[in-house]
Amino acid sequence: MSEIASDDKDWTWTLERECPDCGFDAGAVGGAEIASLVMAYTTPWKDVLARPDAAIRPEPTTWSPLEYACHVRDVCDLFAARVQLMRDEDGARFANWDQDVTAVQSRYAEQSPAVVAVEIPVAAARLSEAYAGLSGSEWERRGLRSNGSEFTVLTLGRYGLHDLAHHLWDVRA
C-alpha cells in the first residue's frame, strides 16, 4: 500500500473562517450545539462503512473511507480526553498527537469496517457527553497544543466539529 503524505497543515484557521472545501463555519456554532452536532456528524459513518469499497483507497495517496473512519473514532476519543483535561486544569497542555503515525501504528487500513462502525458511536458519545451540560466559565477554560496553538473548551469543540464535518466531505457522505 502506498504511503500517505503527512498532513502537517495547521488547520486552526478554520476557527476564523468557513472551510472552502466542506463549507463548515466554526464561528457559527454555539457551545450548546456541540454535543448534538458531534452525534450528527458521526452518524453517517455507519452507512459509509457499509459500502462494499469502504476499505479501498480512491487514490493510492488518499485514505480510504475506513481509514478516515478510524481517524474520526480516534479524534472523538482524543478530544473527549482533552476537554476533560481542560476542565480539570485551566491552561492544560496537550501531548503531541500525530494522526499519521497513529494511522500506521494502529493499522487503520486493516481494521474491520463492521467493528469500526460500532466503535464510532461509542467514541462520539464520549465526546458528546464531554460537552453536554457545560456552562458559564467552563467554556473559556484553556488548553495548549504541543505546537503552541491555544484553545478554549468552546474553540476546541468547534475545531473538532470541523474535523468531523470535513471527513464526511472527504468520503462524500
PyMOL commands that set and color helices and strands:
alter all, ss='L'
color gray80, all
select helices_A, chain A and resi 11-15+26-28+31-42+45-49+65-88+99-105+108-110+113-131+136-140+153-170
alter helices_A, ss='H'
color red, helices_A
select strands_A, chain A and resi 92-93+142-144+150-152
alter strands_A, ss='S'
color yellow, strands_A
deselect
rebuild
show_as cartoon
